[in-house]
């Protein structure tokens, strides 16, 4: 357990450092994490992180290759969503709008599956609002391609679904539900 904890600490440091642009330090922590992964149990996570570091360095081809390997190796929907979003970002950065749309749609599919799997209706709005990146990337790909009506439909779908999920939560009231409380909640949302 201690070995896995140290491994996770180095992975988290690598991720955080990559996100703030300190890619050399991120790569060092990723290499240290690799030394703890003797059986390559976490190869997909390491490839994903290596792809993220390459992305931050602007090495688009290397990042895509690493992310493709990570995508093939993982079974986790959450990780696939992150990989799809990062691949969509790379495609947008390189001007490949078709690939950006394809990867963003894949991320949206993962977000929708995660949302549908939530048994607690209160969490559905949170699921979509916390996983909005693929929707934003799909919007950007469509808008940059001059497909503004489709882009607005994507935005409206995401925002509307999030709003409807939030509206479906029960209203907190001490007594009988009043129309005024419902109206206030709707107005707040």
Backbone as CSV, one residue per row, in Angstrom:
resi,resn,N_x,N_y,N_z,CA_x,CA_y,CA_z,C_x,C_y,C_z
1,UNK,0.824,-1.199,0.000,0.000,0.000,0.000,0.863,1.257,0.000
2,UNK,1.955,1.233,0.752,2.834,2.393,0.808,3.469,2.655,-0.561
3,UNK,3.872,1.588,-1.244,4.485,1.744,-2.568,3.489,2.377,-3.531
4,UNK,2.238,1.900,-3.497,1.230,2.483,-4.394,0.937,3.933,-4.016
5,UNK,0.954,4.242,-2.731,0.713,5.610,-2.307,1.820,6.534,-2.814
6,UNK,3.078,6.106,-2.696,4.199,6.921,-3.185,4.104,7.071,-4.699
7,UNK,3.742,5.972,-5.384,3.541,6.010,-6.830,2.506,7.070,-7.186
8,UNK,1.362,7.052,-6.500,0.278,8.008,-6.766,0.698,9.451,-6.467
9,UNK,1.493,9.630,-5.430,1.983,10.980,-5.110,2.819,11.519,-6.268
10,UNK,3.705,10.689,-6.800,4.537,11.139,-7.923,3.700,11.380,-9.180
11,UNK,2.693,10.544,-9.418,1.807,10.777,-10.565,1.054,12.097,-10.408
12,UNK,0.542,12.341,-9.207,-0.191,13.584,-8.964,0.713,14.805,-9.106
13,UNK,1.941,14.688,-8.612,2.893,15.790,-8.784,3.199,16.019,-10.258
14,UNK,3.392,14.942,-10.991,3.680,15.063,-12.427,2.516,15.757,-13.132
15,UNK,1.300,15.362,-12.810,0.118,15.964,-13.430,0.047,17.462,-13.097
16,UNK,0.171,17.786,-11.827,0.062,19.183,-11.388,1.149,20.049,-12.005
17,UNK,2.379,19.546,-12.004,3.480,20.310,-12.582,3.302,20.502,-14.080
18,UNK,2.808,19.480,-14.769,2.555,19.616,-16.211,1.507,20.690,-16.462
19,UNK,0.471,20.714,-15.637,-0.613,21.674,-15.835,-0.162,23.120,-15.649
20,UNK,0.862,23.339,-14.845,1.336,24.717,-14.668,2.565,25.010,-15.529
21,UNK,2.869,24.091,-16.453,3.933,24.339,-17.424,5.332,23.966,-16.986
22,UNK,5.468,23.326,-15.860,6.799,22.915,-15.390,7.041,21.472,-15.832
23,UNK,7.216,21.316,-17.148,7.229,19.986,-17.757,8.481,19.177,-17.426
24,UNK,9.605,19.835,-17.215,10.826,19.087,-16.863,10.653,18.396,-15.516
25,UNK,10.141,19.141,-14.546,9.894,18.549,-13.225,8.810,17.474,-13.309
26,UNK,7.788,17.727,-14.125,6.713,16.748,-14.302,7.282,15.449,-14.861
27,UNK,8.149,15.553,-15.853,8.753,14.356,-16.466,9.601,13.598,-15.442
28,UNK,10.306,14.320,-14.569,11.107,13.644,-13.533,10.222,12.844,-12.582
29,UNK,9.110,13.441,-12.159,8.205,12.728,-11.253,7.534,11.543,-11.951
30,UNK,7.251,11.692,-13.228,6.681,10.573,-13.973,7.686,9.431,-14.077
31,UNK,8.943,9.761,-14.270,9.990,8.732,-14.332,10.141,8.034,-12.978
32,UNK,10.074,8.794,-11.902,10.145,8.181,-10.567,8.949,7.249,-10.369
33,UNK,7.758,7.685,-10.787,6.564,6.849,-10.670,6.741,5.555,-11.455
34,UNK,7.353,5.634,-12.634,7.576,4.446,-13.451,8.399,3.404,-12.711
35,UNK,9.364,3.844,-11.909,10.210,2.897,-11.184,9.430,2.112,-10.125
36,UNK,8.284,2.654,-9.697,7.446,1.959,-8.718,6.449,1.007,-9.380
37,UNK,6.280,1.124,-10.677,5.292,0.325,-11.412,6.005,-0.836,-12.105
38,UNK,6.538,-1.767,-11.307,7.346,-2.878,-11.822,6.573,-3.778,-12.781
39,UNK,5.287,-3.982,-12.520,4.494,-4.907,-13.330,3.714,-4.203,-14.436
40,UNK,3.960,-2.918,-14.638,3.258,-2.118,-15.651,1.736,-2.151,-15.480
41,UNK,1.279,-2.240,-14.224,-0.154,-2.225,-13.947,-0.778,-0.884,-14.310
42,UNK,0.005,0.161,-14.228,-0.511,1.512,-14.441,0.059,2.140,-15.710
43,UNK,0.362,1.297,-16.692,0.935,1.782,-17.938,0.025,2.792,-18.626
44,UNK,-1.289,2.541,-18.601,-2.232,3.445,-19.263,-2.184,4.834,-18.621
45,UNK,-2.172,4.882,-17.306,-2.098,6.168,-16.610,-0.794,6.890,-16.907
46,UNK,0.300,6.123,-16.935,1.597,6.744,-17.212,1.654,7.263,-18.646
47,UNK,1.114,6.501,-19.607,1.101,6.945,-21.007,0.231,8.194,-21.152
48,UNK,-0.897,8.218,-20.455,-1.777,9.387,-20.481,-1.034,10.616,-19.959
49,UNK,-0.356,10.443,-18.849,0.378,11.559,-18.258,1.549,11.995,-19.133
50,UNK,2.245,11.042,-19.720,3.335,11.379,-20.643,2.778,12.150,-21.842
51,UNK,1.597,11.764,-22.317,0.949,12.486,-23.404,0.579,13.900,-22.999
52,UNK,0.128,14.064,-21.761,-0.216,15.403,-21.260,1.035,16.285,-21.176
53,UNK,2.142,15.712,-20.740,3.396,16.473,-20.673,3.835,16.871,-22.082
54,UNK,3.755,15.926,-23.019,4.122,16.228,-24.414,3.206,17.318,-24.983
55,UNK,1.933,17.259,-24.648,0.996,18.294,-25.098,1.422,19.660,-24.568
56,UNK,1.760,19.724,-23.291,2.176,21.002,-22.694,3.471,21.526,-23.321
57,UNK,4.281,20.614,-23.846,5.525,21.020,-24.512,5.287,21.407,-25.972
58,UNK,4.094,21.163,-26.467,3.784,21.470,-27.862,4.225,20.382,-28.832
59,UNK,4.540,19.214,-28.321,4.943,18.076,-29.161,3.680,17.296,-29.523
60,UNK,2.904,17.831,-30.483,1.585,17.300,-30.794,1.613,15.840,-31.250
61,UNK,2.536,15.495,-32.152,2.577,14.121,-32.681,2.913,13.123,-31.577
62,UNK,3.897,13.444,-30.757,4.263,12.564,-29.648,3.101,12.435,-28.666
63,UNK,2.470,13.547,-28.350,1.336,13.524,-27.421,0.221,12.636,-27.968
64,UNK,-0.089,12.765,-29.249,-1.150,11.943,-29.852,-0.813,10.464,-29.797
65,UNK,0.435,10.138,-30.069,0.866,8.738,-30.042,0.752,8.153,-28.636
66,UNK,1.204,8.889,-27.651,1.127,8.427,-26.263,-0.321,8.297,-25.793
67,UNK,-1.144,9.244,-26.187,-2.548,9.211,-25.783,-3.301,8.079,-26.476
68,UNK,-2.914,7.766,-27.705,-3.526,6.625,-28.398,-3.214,5.333,-27.656
69,UNK,-1.969,5.192,-27.222,-1.575,4.006,-26.457,-2.343,3.942,-25.132
70,UNK,-2.468,5.075,-24.462,-3.200,5.115,-23.190,-4.667,4.768,-23.399
71,UNK,-5.257,5.270,-24.469,-6.662,5.008,-24.748,-6.908,3.520,-25.000
72,UNK,-6.000,2.884,-25.719,-6.145,1.445,-25.981,-5.989,0.616,-24.707
73,UNK,-5.180,1.093,-23.781,-4.849,0.301,-22.584,-5.817,0.485,-21.420
74,UNK,-6.620,1.546,-21.433,-7.476,1.796,-20.272,-8.898,1.290,-20.492
75,UNK,-9.531,0.944,-19.404,-10.942,0.542,-19.414,-11.798,1.582,-18.696
76,UNK,-11.154,2.583,-18.120,-11.836,3.580,-17.297,-12.488,4.668,-18.152
77,UNK,-13.799,4.832,-17.998,-14.507,5.866,-18.755,-13.979,7.264,-18.440
78,UNK,-13.691,7.508,-17.174,-13.223,8.839,-16.769,-11.894,9.170,-17.449
79,UNK,-11.000,8.199,-17.483,-9.704,8.436,-18.124,-9.883,8.587,-19.634
80,UNK,-10.765,7.798,-20.215,-11.029,7.924,-21.658,-11.610,9.292,-21.993
81,UNK,-12.446,9.824,-21.109,-12.990,11.164,-21.312,-11.859,12.192,-21.338
82,UNK,-10.946,12.098,-20.381,-9.819,13.042,-20.323,-8.917,12.906,-21.547
83,UNK,-8.680,11.670,-21.973,-7.843,11.431,-23.151,-8.516,12.010,-24.393
84,UNK,-9.821,11.772,-24.533,-10.555,12.296,-25.687,-10.505,13.824,-25.710
85,UNK,-10.682,14.448,-24.550,-10.637,15.907,-24.485,-9.256,16.429,-24.857
86,UNK,-8.213,15.769,-24.378,-6.858,16.213,-24.699,-6.554,16.020,-26.183
87,UNK,-7.017,14.922,-26.753,-6.814,14.696,-28.191,-7.593,15.724,-29.008
88,UNK,-8.776,16.120,-28.537,-9.536,17.176,-29.222,-8.784,18.496,-29.146
89,UNK,-8.165,18.781,-27.999,-7.362,20.006,-27.862,-6.182,20.004,-28.842
90,UNK,-5.535,18.859,-28.967,-4.410,18.746,-29.894,-4.893,18.985,-31.320
91,UNK,-6.011,18.368,-31.677,-6.554,18.537,-33.024,-6.918,19.999,-33.294
92,UNK,-7.482,20.679,-32.301,-7.784,22.105,-32.468,-6.503,22.916,-32.637
93,UNK,-5.484,22.568,-31.862,-4.208,23.298,-31.940,-3.533,23.115,-33.301
94,UNK,-3.747,21.967,-33.918,-3.120,21.697,-35.218,-4.041,22.020,-36.379
95,UNK,-5.252,22.483,-36.083,-6.179,22.883,-37.129,-6.947,21.744,-37.773
96,UNK,-6.920,20.569,-37.189,-7.648,19.424,-37.722,-9.039,19.389,-37.088
97,UNK,-9.972,20.129,-37.688,-11.303,20.284,-37.096,-12.111,18.985,-37.124
98,UNK,-11.900,18.146,-38.144,-12.615,16.863,-38.186,-12.213,15.976,-37.013
99,UNK,-10.905,15.880,-36.772,-10.425,15.076,-35.641,-10.867,15.694,-34.318
100,UNK,-10.841,17.014,-34.228,-11.286,17.684,-32.997,-12.743,17.346,-32.716
101,UNK,-13.569,17.397,-33.748,-14.984,17.053,-33.565,-15.145,15.592,-33.154
102,UNK,-14.419,14.697,-33.820,-14.520,13.262,-33.513,-14.131,12.973,-32.072
103,UNK,-12.999,13.549,-31.620,-12.542,13.297,-30.249,-13.439,13.967,-29.222
104,UNK,-13.919,15.160,-29.526,-14.820,15.838,-28.590,-16.128,15.051,-28.452
105,UNK,-16.645,14.534,-29.562,-17.871,13.725,-29.496,-17.649,12.461,-28.660
106,UNK,-16.468,11.897,-28.788,-16.163,10.715,-27.971,-16.171,11.088,-26.485
107,UNK,-15.597,12.239,-26.152,-15.620,12.710,-24.762,-17.031,12.974,-24.276
108,UNK,-17.866,13.565,-25.134,-19.267,13.814,-24.785,-19.973,12.495,-24.507
109,UNK,-19.717,11.484,-25.331,-20.336,10.165,-25.111,-19.952,9.594,-23.749
110,UNK,-18.677,9.742,-23.377,-18.237,9.252,-22.063,-18.933,10.024,-20.939
111,UNK,-19.052,11.341,-21.092,-19.719,12.160,-20.068,-21.182,11.756,-19.938
112,UNK,-21.834,11.522,-21.062,-23.250,11.129,-21.034,-23.430,9.763,-20.372
113,UNK,-22.532,8.821,-20.658,-22.617,7.501,-20.016,-22.439,7.621,-18.507
114,UNK,-21.481,8.460,-18.086,-21.245,8.668,-16.658,-22.482,9.280,-16.012
115,UNK,-23.077,10.250,-16.693,-24.291,10.895,-16.178,-25.419,9.885,-16.041
116,UNK,-25.640,9.077,-17.060,-26.738,8.115,-17.042,-26.543,7.044,-15.966
117,UNK,-25.293,6.740,-15.649,-25.019,5.708,-14.646,-25.289,6.178,-13.225
118,UNK,-25.461,7.490,-13.036,-25.708,8.023,-11.697,-27.100,7.648,-11.229
119,UNK,-27.172,6.922,-10.135,-28.484,6.572,-9.593,-29.075,7.739,-8.805
120,UNK,-28.213,8.555,-8.224,-28.685,9.718,-7.457,-28.896,10.879,-8.422
121,UNK,-30.152,11.232,-8.634,-30.480,12.269,-9.599,-29.831,13.602,-9.243
122,UNK,-29.564,13.806,-7.936,-28.926,15.055,-7.500,-27.525,15.199,-8.065
123,UNK,-26.878,14.084,-8.385,-25.500,14.146,-8.870,-25.402,14.317,-10.380
124,UNK,-26.490,14.123,-11.101,-26.415,14.186,-12.558,-25.994,15.555,-13.070
125,UNK,-26.540,16.611,-12.493,-26.154,17.962,-12.930,-24.681,18.205,-12.633
126,UNK,-24.224,17.718,-11.496,-22.812,17.877,-11.126,-21.926,17.110,-12.100
127,UNK,-22.348,15.910,-12.508,-21.559,15.100,-13.437,-21.320,15.880,-14.719
128,UNK,-22.373,16.451,-15.290,-22.203,17.163,-16.559,-21.475,18.490,-16.386
129,UNK,-21.755,19.202,-15.303,-21.081,20.493,-15.148,-19.591,20.312,-14.847
130,UNK,-19.226,19.209,-14.196,-17.809,18.983,-13.900,-17.071,18.334,-15.072
131,UNK,-17.806,17.881,-16.065,-17.200,17.245,-17.245,-17.614,18.002,-18.501
132,UNK,-17.555,19.315,-18.429,-18.036,20.125,-19.544,-17.006,20.309,-20.653
133,UNK,-15.747,19.973,-20.394,-14.695,20.224,-21.379,-14.988,19.618,-22.748
134,UNK,-15.436,18.348,-22.853,-15.709,17.817,-24.194,-16.800,18.596,-24.931
135,UNK,-17.811,19.080,-24.203,-18.868,19.875,-24.820,-18.295,21.194,-25.339
136,UNK,-17.444,21.821,-24.541,-16.829,23.083,-24.951,-15.930,22.874,-26.165
137,UNK,-15.193,21.771,-26.193,-14.314,21.491,-27.326,-15.114,21.182,-28.588
138,UNK,-16.215,20.452,-28.435,-17.078,20.175,-29.583,-17.671,21.479,-30.106
139,UNK,-18.106,22.330,-29.193,-18.615,23.653,-29.574,-17.550,24.423,-30.359
140,UNK,-16.323,24.433,-29.851,-15.238,25.159,-30.517,-14.938,24.583,-31.896
141,UNK,-14.892,23.265,-32.016,-14.592,22.640,-33.307,-15.668,22.985,-34.338
142,UNK,-16.923,22.906,-33.924,-18.007,23.215,-34.847,-18.031,24.697,-35.204
143,UNK,-17.833,25.552,-34.207,-17.842,26.999,-34.454,-16.689,27.411,-35.363
144,UNK,-15.500,26.873,-35.133,-14.356,27.209,-35.996,-14.547,26.707,-37.415
145,UNK,-15.313,25.634,-37.549,-15.609,25.095,-38.878,-16.760,25.813,-39.561
146,UNK,-17.268,26.870,-38.946,-18.352,27.641,-39.529,-19.715,27.000,-39.363
147,UNK,-19.818,26.009,-38.525,-21.085,25.301,-38.299,-21.730,25.821,-37.016
148,UNK,-22.072,27.111,-37.030,-22.523,27.783,-35.822,-23.839,27.235,-35.294
149,UNK,-24.768,26.882,-36.173,-26.043,26.344,-35.691,-25.822,25.035,-34.942
150,UNK,-24.987,24.152,-35.480,-24.685,22.895,-34.796,-23.965,23.158,-33.476
151,UNK,-23.065,24.146,-33.482,-22.334,24.493,-32.260,-23.307,24.955,-31.174
152,UNK,-24.279,25.775,-31.562,-25.262,26.248,-30.589,-26.141,25.115,-30.077
153,UNK,-26.440,24.147,-30.923,-27.234,22.992,-30.488,-26.453,22.195,-29.439
154,UNK,-25.150,22.018,-29.653,-24.315,21.296,-28.681,-24.313,22.028,-27.348
155,UNK,-24.108,23.340,-27.396,-24.115,24.122,-26.164,-25.475,24.026,-25.482
156,UNK,-26.542,24.191,-26.268,-27.891,24.153,-25.714,-28.197,22.787,-25.102
157,UNK,-27.749,21.728,-25.751,-27.966,20.365,-25.240,-27.285,20.191,-23.883
158,UNK,-26.009,20.572,-23.806,-25.268,20.421,-22.545,-25.880,21.290,-21.448
159,UNK,-26.086,22.558,-21.757,-26.580,23.483,-20.749,-28.000,23.115,-20.331
160,UNK,-28.835,22.771,-21.306,-30.214,22.395,-20.999,-30.282,21.137,-20.148
161,UNK,-29.469,20.150,-20.483,-29.464,18.891,-19.719,-29.010,19.171,-18.291
162,UNK,-27.980,19.986,-18.133,-27.481,20.323,-16.794,-28.556,21.049,-15.992
163,UNK,-29.235,21.991,-16.631,-30.292,22.745,-15.960,-31.456,21.832,-15.571
164,UNK,-31.886,20.975,-16.489,-32.998,20.071,-16.182,-32.640,19.114,-15.048
165,UNK,-31.414,18.614,-15.044,-30.992,17.740,-13.947,-31.035,18.486,-12.618
166,UNK,-30.589,19.740,-12.640,-30.599,20.534,-11.410,-32.036,20.826,-10.963
167,UNK,-32.915,21.067,-11.919,-34.323,21.342,-11.574,-35.015,20.122,-10.984
168,UNK,-34.547,18.931,-11.340,-35.211,17.720,-10.874,-34.872,17.385,-9.428
169,UNK,-33.959,18.127,-8.825,-33.646,17.902,-7.413,-34.828,18.308,-6.545
170,UNK,-35.022,17.608,-5.447,-36.118,18.016,-4.561,-35.812,19.364,-3.906
171,UNK,-36.844,20.146,-3.734,-36.704,21.457,-3.088,-36.631,21.247,-1.586
172,UNK,-35.687,21.885,-0.947,-35.542,21.789,0.504,-36.528,22.758,1.153
173,UNK,-37.481,22.219,1.849,-38.459,23.064,2.538,-38.844,22.392,3.846
174,UNK,-39.072,23.210,4.866,-39.453,22.671,6.167,-40.904,22.209,6.173
175,UNK,-41.732,22.910,5.454,-43.155,22.577,5.414,-43.533,22.134,4.016
176,UNK,-44.803,22.324,3.677,-45.241,21.962,2.330,-44.495,22.809,1.286
177,UNK,-44.251,22.212,0.156,-43.532,22.925,-0.909,-44.402,24.073,-1.397
178,UNK,-43.813,25.224,-1.412,-44.546,26.405,-1.842,-44.117,26.784,-3.249
179,UNK,-45.029,27.368,-3.964,-44.744,27.816,-5.313,-43.622,28.846,-5.316
180,UNK,-43.578,29.691,-4.297,-42.544,30.722,-4.214,-41.153,30.080,-4.093
181,UNK,-41.025,29.025,-3.272,-39.725,28.339,-3.134,-39.292,27.720,-4.449
182,UNK,-40.229,27.120,-5.165,-39.907,26.516,-6.454,-39.481,27.586,-7.444
183,UNK,-40.178,28.711,-7.461,-39.845,29.801,-8.371,-38.461,30.378,-8.041
184,UNK,-38.150,30.489,-6.751,-36.848,31.012,-6.337,-35.733,30.074,-6.783
185,UNK,-35.934,28.761,-6.607,-34.923,27.811,-7.047,-34.700,27.879,-8.558
186,UNK,-35.785,27.963,-9.301,-35.699,28.054,-10.752,-34.966,29.323,-11.165
187,UNK,-35.307,30.438,-10.523,-34.652,31.699,-10.831,-33.166,31.643,-10.518
188,UNK,-32.796,31.024,-9.402,-31.383,30.877,-9.022,-30.628,30.056,-10.067
189,UNK,-31.233,28.936,-10.495,-30.588,28.099,-11.499,-30.458,28.839,-12.817
